[in-house]
């Protein structure tokens, strides 16, 4: 952006901040330096899907567009009608949606957006609702990154800023904080959050497993690593792994000869013959089901298998 446009945009920000400081967040648009730091999370190759929250007058939008260079998909959600129209005029290649991030999942579903490789937010933390960070883990692709700026002077002591960082660390396994971007008013840092967080008991479990042939992988985000993992066998005791996956809304593909066959139901998974081709076919069957439908079916199926049923069944089988 030219200095003339930046001056003009600053004049737009001041009255907007006075009217609605929660959603405007700043008295001036992000500087080119901060915008570039925010856009750095956008993949430099391929056809990435980028979701931008609160583009304002387009400072970060411009950096994202430069980073994309005509590749991929760029959708921006803006609640201010004047700013939404301005961003659409300045960046015809961006799909600008007039809406509120409180309806993030609904907006992305309505516009048939693929899992995001990057979600870049220019909004203040106070603009988000309570489940926002949890919803981000549903919006992002497995290797996706959520980028959010925070003012350097506030992040260490201001309660909202501290709560923001704590929430990110609860839901993501890796939260990196950039060096301070001094060429911004005020100076800021960028949080880059990626990878779903591990459970709170992991450290205790690892200590108890010391000396045992157990490997804790955490969340596996890349396909080559998954491909190198041992294939599942036909034996599974309680079917706990399958039930936990279903409870998380994840469909299950299992051997047709395993006990898990009693757990997997229509719409929430598929059974496979114990061959490579069999598992490929079963996986494709699962992928053909609408994602939201399979999530709901999986969660509903898991509710049919509480721990009480598992224990009762085991005791009955043992004649106890």
Buried (B, 14 or more C-beta within 10 A) or exposed (E): BEEEBBEEBBEBBEEBBEEEEEBBBBBBBBBBBBBBBBBBBBBEEEEBBBBBBBBBBBBBBBBBBEBBEEBBBBBBBBBBEEBBEBBBEBBEEBBBBBBBBBBBBEBBEEBEBEBBBBBBBBBBBEBBEEEBBEBBBBBBBBBBBBBBBBBBEBBEEBEEBBEBBEBBBEBBBBBEBBEBBEEBBEBBBBBBBBBBBBEEEEEEEEEEEEEEEEEEEEBEBEEEEEEEEEEBEEEBEBBBBBBEBBBEBBBBBBBBBBBBBEBBBEBBBBBBEBEEEBBEBBBEBBEEBEEEEBBBBBBBBBEEBEEEEBEEEEEEEEEE
